[in-house]
Amino acid sequence: MSAPEIRRVPAGVNPSDAGRHSAGPAGAEGAGPQRIAAAFGKPGRRAALMPYLMGGFPDLGRSLAIGEAYADGGADLVELGVPYSDPLADGPVIQAAGTRALRSGATLDGVLGVCEALAPRLPVVLMVYANVVYARGVQAFAAALRDAGACGLIVPDLPLEEAPDVLEACDGAGLALVPLVAPTSPDERMSRIGARARGFLYTVSVTGTTGERVALEDAFGAIVARAKAHTTVPVALGFGIATPKQARAAADAGADGVIVGSRLVRAAAEHADDPAPAVRELVAALAAGLDA
């Protein structure tokens, strides 16, 4: 097996800024779960806002600019996606962004450079498919995330039964392994998943892949209530949320956090030459919808 690629901070990143942050397990305020918890408990915010960012889209430099615009617009955390050739949970907008990122030369190490640059500003939770984790090695992958300043990890195709070694590695590195539950999850299974959740419980609002939806609000209450009954960590609602009205409806339904993906990725694609202003405006509107 060849040695892992050495991570490089992408063009446009100030290395001195990127190195200021440490999210190792030694300090309580630096550990991933604690930093995530603080993001979910900000005064004046009814629910934490967590926009999704496809790392390397349209390229590494502009994806970093998008992440900075998220922070400027009022995001509380960011979900940073690693592009992958077989993204089972992603809808067409995010799939297209991942394809373009791969064609632009994005790698795991390049995306970790984006993470390292964003981590001083807001908690970063990496979203990646299981093959990427296992290709690097579970312990080495967790160490790389820790060294990049990440606070947590989402692996959407990692089932409960196969998660213990990844959970152990994340716990050892001071990272939150964030699991997913869906409306189709039986109560017994949801309880087992919720008991192992770190940071927050990613709660899927609808069945199917990511993507913008209409008339979702009536479904929010039931799935949020079920998720909250089966865990002690915050519940963040995602998949299909695209507008300030939908974000506020998720908060009204009791969600502790709101995850918005496809709408923001679509805006970045529509303004690919200079995506930051457009996504900053959208994030600011979503944040205003979640203000108390």
Secondary structure, DSSP 8 states (H G I E B T S, - for coil): ----------TT--HHHHTS----SSSGGGSHHHHHHHHTT-TTBSSEEEEEEETTSS-HHHHHHHHHHHHHHT-S-EEEE---SS-TT--HHHHHHHHHHHHTT--HHHHHHHHHHHTTTS-EEEE--HHHHHHH-HHHHHHHHHHTT--EEE-TT--GGG-HHHHHHHHHHT-EEE-EE-TTS-HHHHHHHHHH--S-EEEESSSSSS---SS-HHHHHHHHHHHHHT-SS-EEEESS--SHHHHHHHHHTT-SEEEE-HHHHHHHHHTTTS-HHHHHHHHHHHHHHHB-
